[in-house]
Each structure stands twice: as structure tokens, then as C-alpha cells.
Amino acid sequence: MIALAAQAALLVAYAAYVRSLGRLRASRGAWATALLICAAALACGWFGAALASWALTGAWADPLAAGAGWGVAAAWAVATLALTLLDAFFDEEPLALMWAPVAAPGALSCALLACAAALGGGAAPLGVTAAIVGAPLWLMFVLAARRRGSASLHETVLLACVLALCSAAVALADPVVAAGALAVEFLVYLLLTGGFERLRRGYETSTERFQQEVLSRQYDEIRGIYLGMRGWRHDYHNHLQVMKADLAAGHLEELSSYLDELERDLDRVDTYVKSGNLMADAILNSKLSLAEKGGVAVTCKAVVPESLTVDDVDLCVILGNLLDNALEACEPLPAGERWLRVYLAARGSQLYVSIQNSAVEDPSFNARNYITEKRGNHGLGMKRVAAVVDKYEGFLNLANEPGIFAAEVSLPL
């Protein structure tokens, strides 16, 4: 019974793996039909020979005593086909990307059971049949972790060793030890997959919250610039009346002084950058206005295509965080030593971004992990920049020299 229970538990784990792998939107009826086919196939694989013997001879043969034969391997082939077809019809992810990771664990079970049956003369030993569950479990974990980006190489190797030891104990030990080893095997799999899933969801939640904070801050900054421009326009009529009065009275010196004051006021509300892309302009102008208020000397050149493959939110994350970090790095320096250079342009099929700023002689920065020792939102911001660049298969380079920090980003147009 150990081998039969192990195969049934593996089938349940396989169905759960298929359900969580992509974006499966199958109805309850479709799931019930697929699971019924899988269960019926497994039952026929185990008890088919006994039923045939009873039908032909009237004598009931014990399938558990004879071991698992070719029928179990065929049952896994049917179950694999049923779950693969379910995913093909109801998964929102492209079939070309999903069929291999969906079918691979079931196909591996089928192949291992077929090899065990062939080596066992048509009936695999029950201990070997039970031990075979380890390899498909490990493969399901590796494929799911790779797709979610939640497991490293050493973690998957460690899991493989644990499952291999458990499988060896199942194959070689007595039934009581075999049952315990199988239980440990499934518990390790469930704990690891559940733990990585919770970590992934927690990271997604923190990332979404951080993006909302970034967008909210950007909105407040842009809104401040807009209100300043609106206020200047509101006073435009009054300014004209004052100038007309000075001109009519012949107060040319007062008029000249008033015009100089208006020019300085207009410079404060005028935009710094007109790159050709609305989102890039909004981010750059809001951040560069903060740089001016902080006494940072700014040099900026930006020519950006009107439409980009990069989403506005992702562009906001990249530019906003890099500029925030640059301005933060300038804060400890004396007013005369603060400077910021920004360059954005299309180079071939890439959008190139270069941000350089003055910094202290020995910055506290870990370029390999893209985080500062301060942690908090600053470190999370640099992680998000790296994640967004990886999302578009771009290039990120961070470098610091005494007194200078530079960030370079290349993204596909």
C-alpha cells in the first residue's frame, strides 16, 4: 500500500503544481474532469491486471503483491496528457512557454516507472515504485522556483540531496521506515514550495507598495510645479497692468527692474527639460527643480523618443530612484561642490541613461548587491531599479570613484 499511496500523493502534488505554475483559469468542471481521468488511469494501472485476471479466470490476483507493472507507467502517461491538455486550453500563458514545464514531471514519472518495470521483468518492486516519487518532486520544485525566480542553485541541490536520501530509504528499508521516509519527503517538498511562495508574495506586496509611494511622491512634485506655473499665469494680467502704468508714467528704470524680477520668477517655473517624451520630462523636471532648491548645479541633456517599450511606471522607478539617490549623495557636500549631470538619448535600438553626481570621497555603497548600508527604502529602490532593468533584459552599471558616483542604464527602445 505504501507505493500506491505514494503514487496517489504524487499525483495530487503534480496537479497542484500545474495549477500554480502559470495563470490557469479552468472551471471546477474542467478540473473535476481532468482529475477524474487521472485517478481512473492510476486505478486502472494498479488494478487493471487483477481485474483482467478476475474477468478471464474468475480468480482475483493481488496487484500489490505482484508489484507495479507497465500499467502504472501508462497511467502516468494518460495523467500527464490530461493535465497538459487542461493547461493548453485554460492557461492564459502561451502554450509554447508552458507545455514543457507542465509535462516534464509527469513524463519523468512515466519514464522512471517504465524503466523500473522493464528491469523488473514487467513488474517493478513496490519499494522502487514508491522511491520514484522523489525525482518528479525535485523537478517540480526546480521548475517552479526557476519560473518564479525564488530559489538559488545551492538550494535546489540541497533539496535534491534530501529527496535522494529519502528515496533511497524508501527503496531499501522496511515498510515502516519507508512510510516515514516518504512522509518526510512530501513534507520537505510542501514546506519548501509553500515557504518560497510566501516569500514571493511578500516581495510582490512590498514592491507594489514601494511603487505606489514612488508614484505618489512624483505626483506631489509634479503637482507643485504645475501649481507654480498656474499661479504665474494667474498673475500675468496684473503684471501687464503694472508695466503699462510704469511705461505711461515714464518710469523706465522701475520698469526695467520689474522686468528683471519677472524674468527670474519665470525661470523658476519654466521647465528644465523638453526631451520629447512626456513621462521623462515630468520626472526630470520635478527632480531637477528639487536639485535647484538644494543648491545642486545641474547639467542635463535629454532627447527621448515619444513612445517607448518601457512602461511609464518602470521608467518612473528607474529615473526617480537614480535621481533621488544622486540628490541624496550631494546633500553632505558643501553648496559649492554639489553637481549633477544627466544624459538621456537613443543610441541605435537602446535608450541610454547616464546620471553622474558629486559624492563624498568614500561612499558607503555595495555595488554588487545594488544596496546601501542604510537599507530601508533607499536600498529597496536600487533593488527595484535592478529588477526593472532585468525585466527588460537591459544593462545597469554602477561605479564610484573618489568624489564621483555614476549610474548607467541601457534599455531596449
Sequence and secondary structure as in RCSB ss.txt:
>XXXX:A:sequence
MIALAAQAALLVAYAAYVRSLGRLRASRGAWATALLICAAALACGWFGAALASWALTGAWADPLAAGAGWGVAAA
WAVATLALTLLDAFFDEEPLALMWAPVAAPGALSCALLACAAALGGGAAPLGVTAAIVGAPLWLMFVLAARRRGS
ASLHETVLLACVLALCSAAVALADPVVAAGALAVEFLVYLLLTGGFERLRRGYETSTERFQQEVLSRQYDEIRGI
YLGMRGWRHDYHNHLQVMKADLAAGHLEELSSYLDELERDLDRVDTYVKSGNLMADAILNSKLSLAEKGGVAVTC
KAVVPESLTVDDVDLCVILGNLLDNALEACEPLPAGERWLRVYLAARGSQLYVSIQNSAVEDPSFNARNYITEKR
GNHGLGMKRVAAVVDKYEGFLNLANEPGIFAAEVSLPL
>XXXX:A:secstr
 HHHHHHHHHHHHHHHHHHHHTTB   HHHHHHHHHHHHHHHHHHHHHHHHHHHHHHS    HHHH EEHHHHHH
HHHHHHHHHHHHHHHBSS HHHHHHHHHHHHHHHHHHHHHHHHHTTSEE HHHHHHTTHHHHHHHHHHHHHHHT 
  HHHHHHHHHHHHHHHHHHHHS HHHHHHHHHHHHHHHHHHHHHHHHHHHHHHHHHHHHHHHHHHHHHHHHHHH
HHHHHHHHHTHHHHHHHHHHHHHHT HHHHHHHHHHHHHHHHHHS S   S HHHHHHHHHHHHHHHHTT EEEE
EEE  SS SS HHHHHHHHHHHHHHHHHHHTTS GGG EEEEEEEEETTEEEEEEEEE  SS  EETTTTEETT 
HHHHHHHHHHHHHHHHTT EEEEEEETTEEEEEEEEE 
